[in-house]
């Protein structure tokens, strides 16, 4: 395949040569990023379905945490606890909270986003991730959506770990972050569509928040922290369509994708020997 010689400048969207040292229209330095910009634009524009990838990751990890310790799986205690993986399996793959942070495993604030404590927990989060994720991709762009989701998930766990330190997992902090980002963005956009979008997201977040307060075992601190991060993100992002994603957002998304994979590896290395010993 021939190398792509022309690109759209990530800043002004004018057609330029990939090797330009500076965009002749807006003077952005190294718009081609030494040849990486075309690859990034193709990756996030065509090749990579982030919502599908994140959903498959959650499903795969849930299956793994169930399968590696079948004796510890919980099948009773009500529908919300049906199919609960063993705690030591969740710890192995990166459950966050004081036990992990006490050992310096701060990367678990990322890995815990993709772990789930029951079948219902997984199903609900995947449903919301698919619905809100597609909206956020279309509104902010896939790279910005992924960064928002990750930042909200991590921010929620940071707040939870500081205040309670309880072991915790789940993508719902990131989901609440998407709610907050869409609510904030809709208010800034204005008009009938923006107002309706903001109202819908606020109403949904309020309803989910009330449910979390009424039902035990839900990490409301992580939900609240994720929502606040999302509100801030939605307030800071430019009011531009997804096609205007820049090099910074796409580059950071790649770094976070790789960092997430490495974080799971770090958890397996850190807890693997102890997990194997516990099975004997």
Order of alpha helices (4+ residues) and beta strands (2+ residues): beta-beta-alpha-alpha-alpha-alpha-alpha-alpha-alpha-alpha-alpha-alpha-alpha
